[in-house]
Amino acid sequence: MGIAICESVRFVVRLNERVRHMIEVQNVTKTFRLSRARKRETENRSRENILTAVSGLSFSCRPGRVFTLLGPNGAGKTTLLRILATMMRPTAGSVRVCGFDTVHQAAEVRRRLGFMTGDTGLYDRLTPTELVRYYADLFGLPRDRYLENRDSLFGRLGIHDFADRRIGKLSSGMKQKVSIARTMIHDPEVVVFDEPTAGLDVITARAIIDLIHDCRDTGKTVIFSTHIMSEVSLVSDDLAVIHRGRLRYCGDFKAFRSQMRSDSLEGEFIRILGETP
Amino acid sequence: MKTILIVFLKEWKDTLRDRRTLIAMIVVPLLLFPLLFGISSRMFKAQVETARSKTLRIGLISYGQASGLREMLLGREDVYLIEELTVDEGKRLVREDSLNGLFVLVPDFDQRIETLRQGALAFYYKSKERHGIEILRMNEILDAYRERLRRKRFDALRLDISLIETLAVEETNLSTQKEQIANMIGGFLPYIFIIFCFMGGMYPAIDLAAGEKERGTLETLLSTPARRFHILMGKFGVVTLVGLGSATISILGLYLGIRTDPDLPQEFLKSILGMFEVRSIIMVFLLLVPLSVLSAGIQLSISMLAKTFKEAQSQLTPLMMVVIVPAFLGLMPGMELSFWTALIPILNVSLATKAIIAGVSNPGLYAVVYFSSGVIAVLSLAFCARFFVREETLFRT
């Protein structure tokens, strides 16, 4: 009896640990071998044919909070998020999502993850219903859960009116809604947004920001990458500033604001980047 | 397996909604041959009829000789004879297409004939493809006149005309009609379906790999729990099936083209249709399967390496040239299925098809062809799979 209680307590503690940090990034480094042409393009003048995209990154993200990854273009944000989403393997270090290792338990990680990028495309020749069904099938959703989630998402996003029209014939705002439904159809515990508002008009971008708030309010772990300052204040609970593959700041966003030495967020960001060796 | 099926069904639906693929896969192979046969046969027939019924304008400079020839020409309704000419004028009129031909006899023509020598005649014409039948008709007139002179000479000498035939040869071709026709079209058939197999699969291969990258759908697809190999297999299945479908439809199109050609001799048509036996069809179809897999493997690998739809297209188009070479070699006379040719991809399919159609029974060599094609098909799949799991390939920007 005593042993059973102890085991139960240990399980709850492990579960709590897992839940406390839905994403744990430890010492992650990712390097790429450069082709000769790529070396010329990146103006890499060193003799080495290796490009370090991210170097020794460590941080963690908690549920019910939005973790913002802020950095200029080419800082390594997308590479890091691709590692989180198991699309890439880290050269060194490890990442755990919902307690699962992204290298050795990649399928388990992906099952719990929603991934959305700004340049996410859709299949023009499918209808929103067919597209969302395709992703639900790939996530192994039972039919009843698929129907329930689909109806709920389509209702909230107002997709029902154009659910059976070919995606190629939809407006960009409609397409973005379909993209959101695709990302959320399996009700993921962790949602990764890689510059999701890039190139969108104000109204569509606002829909994305609302979605991020929704995710946070429903207890999901959100990791959001951007280079747009105004969005940082709108959504962030935690902030990491990344530049040239290294973390320049990582912590509570409120604390960041209180410690700012510049007048504006933008000024502070530039100041931090300026300190980079 | 379930994931492969999910990806396959989605890609299949998506592909069948792509107009370009439908045109390359169904419309072109199905309609090409009936249209080609119909149009070319009708045009050819019309040209031949025009050339046959046309009145020939023939110039004759006879110096009062060879009255027989003159009478012969005047007696024909399809000849308009022009006589008041000089040689230079006549030549000019032939060059200007005002005359179809000019006959110029030597001044002592009759004397030569009477003294049992050769009568001489110059025949001027302008050689052009479209004039072929007209020249043939003028030669027929000369042949008839030659025969008339010969008979006259033999009669005068009281000799039997068969004396000039010193050797009687009786030719018998022991090849079956099936073999003869297979030699004629047997090489052409695989040439057609090999090309269509590659052409049909080209657009889906581009769309499902480079297109997916360019649209930005690949990342979201890779973020699902589906394993990369399963995703690839789903796509691979679609490209293979489209290639196979396209090749099959091209054969069907060829069949329809032959069936609907009214000018094809019935006996020839019967022999061709006789080649479409169930056994031959199954054997050829079994050759098409590894060929389609090979095509899908090569095309998907190239498409996967490309960054954009256009880049994939520009890299895959020259591939057609590479494919045509072994397919064309199969058309060469003297090129036959042997142990070594059975090992050469594409060429082996071409030669084996030719042999199957001709009804040649060689199970050992067919087995080598099936085995080597199967191995190469599996290698192409493995090669493609290797590409699809590599980060460098998937995220090449």
Interface residues (C-beta under 8 A of the other chain):
Chain A: F32 R33 R82 A85 T86 M87 M88 R89 A107 E108 R110 R111 L113 G114 F115 M116 T117 D119 T120 G121 L122 Y123 R125 L126 E130 Y134 Y135 D137 L138 F139 G140 R182 T183 V192
Chain B: T3 I6 V7 K10 K13 D14 R17 D18 E214 R215 G216 T217 E219 T220 L221 L222 S223 T224 P225 A226 R227 E391 E392 L394 F395
